[in-house]
Amino acid sequence: MPFFSQARTFEENWSEIRNHVTDVLDDGKFSHGAKVGELEDRLAAWTGARHVVAVNSGTDALVLLLRAAGLRPGDEVIVPAYSFIATASAVVLAGGVPVFADIEEGGHGADPRSVDAAVTGRTKMIMPVHLFDRMADLRALQDVARRHGLTVVEDSAEAIGMRMDGTHAGLLGAGGVLSFFPAKTLGGIGDGGAVLTGDAAIAEKVRMLRHHGRGGRTLGDFPAISNATMLPGRNSKMDDVQAAVLLAKLAALDAAIARRAELAGRYDARLRRVPGVRSVPGARPPLPGSNRVVYVYLLQVDDRDALAAHLSARGIGTEIYYPVPLHLQPCFARLGHRPGDFPRAEAACASAIALPLHPDLPEAHADRVCDEIEGFYAGRAR
Ligand SMILES: *Cc1c(COP(=O)(O)O)cnc(C)c1O
């Protein structure tokens, strides 16, 4: 039983996928063509974003967003110490310096008090991350940002479908991102990402940065100063074949999210009573005014490594989100942190395990995962 698969999803949506891909093949524009623009429009409608700029990965979306939102070399950006590595490396790649904060007690989002304590004279931005199945406490984090005059950008790479007071994740501050890495809630057939923003200037700058400093929505659609390069850009464009597949999958996204919720409820009901399972996602309600969208079904458990080995020996794929807290990653060693600096982030890394959860997963497979977890802890208790 693989941790993730989308073979059945492709089968079920095959005619839609084929139609969109055929459009691209017939049109012959494989980069910066019409499908990318079509995807941007559909995503804008789905999320309510005024501007969506599709790029080649969630990581590049973060780098371009940070630069477009005004990050200057040496500026500090406060990020949680518990996240995917790209959260902090994007800050470095954009020329900034990541400064870590701990996460909330009993949660996975940045702790507003820890963020407040991390502010210095060089702090320019706060970048909260929405992890797994819910949004971080954006209201409290925005208060901190307002008090210190900081810009908020969101690492909403995992957060498609998550909303707070009706506003989609990524649109509460200056901007946010989406990742279309295959395993994500809206996953493609390779890498992809997008910047979401309500700010026309940020969107325009991201369009320039993604296409050699030239901008435009499609090839031949350059801004007024045709072919003049306004700033050193890069090539972060999304391929049109990727956009074609994502358009087909976007049409099935509501059903996919509903299926994820169903499976998560099934896991919750069985696993909340298992000794050794410290907490199930469903035991903690999302913040008032916000919803739950289950991208990753993450448990905190006792004897995590032994449980992972037990499941692996029985053919069940699991993942550790995240094995090492960001402040202890070798690539950030020069920031000078040690174990103990962010205890809640470290504890989360030590006890987290993610179970298979994706629209392809049959109920019987979820039940088998629960059987094996129950069996593992029953064996330990003896
Ligand atoms: C997936 C992810 C990213 C980066 O996305 P890629 O598309 O893989 O580059 C960034 N931040 C978080 C929290 C993610 O989960």
The ligand as an SDF file (V2000), in Angstrom:
LIG
                    3D

 15 15  0  0  0  0  0  0  0  0999 V2000
    5.2350   21.4430   -0.8170 C   0  0  0  0  0  0  0  0  0  0  0  0
    5.6610   22.5970    0.0000 C   0  0  0  0  0  0  0  0  0  0  0  0
    6.4740   23.6340   -0.5040 C   0  0  0  0  0  0  0  0  0  0  0  0
    7.1810   23.6210   -1.8170 C   0  0  0  0  0  0  0  0  0  0  0  0
    6.5560   23.1080   -2.8600 O   0  0  0  0  0  0  0  0  0  0  0  0
    7.2820   22.4320   -4.1130 P   0  0  0  0  0  0  0  0  0  0  0  0
    6.2150   22.5610   -5.1500 O   0  0  0  0  0  0  0  0  0  0  0  0
    7.5840   21.0210   -3.7590 O   0  0  0  0  0  0  0  0  0  0  0  0
    8.4930   23.2290   -4.4700 O   0  0  0  0  0  0  0  0  0  0  0  0
    6.7400   24.7160    0.3200 C   0  0  0  0  0  0  0  0  0  0  0  0
    6.2800   24.7770    1.5750 N   0  0  0  0  0  0  0  0  0  0  0  0
    5.5270   23.7960    2.1020 C   0  0  0  0  0  0  0  0  0  0  0  0
    5.0390   23.9430    3.5060 C   0  0  0  0  0  0  0  0  0  0  0  0
    5.2010   22.6710    1.3400 C   0  0  0  0  0  0  0  0  0  0  0  0
    4.4790   21.6880    1.8930 O   0  0  0  0  0  0  0  0  0  0  0  0
  1  2  1  0
  2  3  1  0
  2 14  2  0
  3  4  1  0
  3 10  2  0
  4  5  1  0
  5  6  1  0
  6  7  2  0
  6  8  1  0
  6  9  1  0
 10 11  1  0
 11 12  2  0
 12 13  1  0
 12 14  1  0
 14 15  1  0
M  END
$$$$
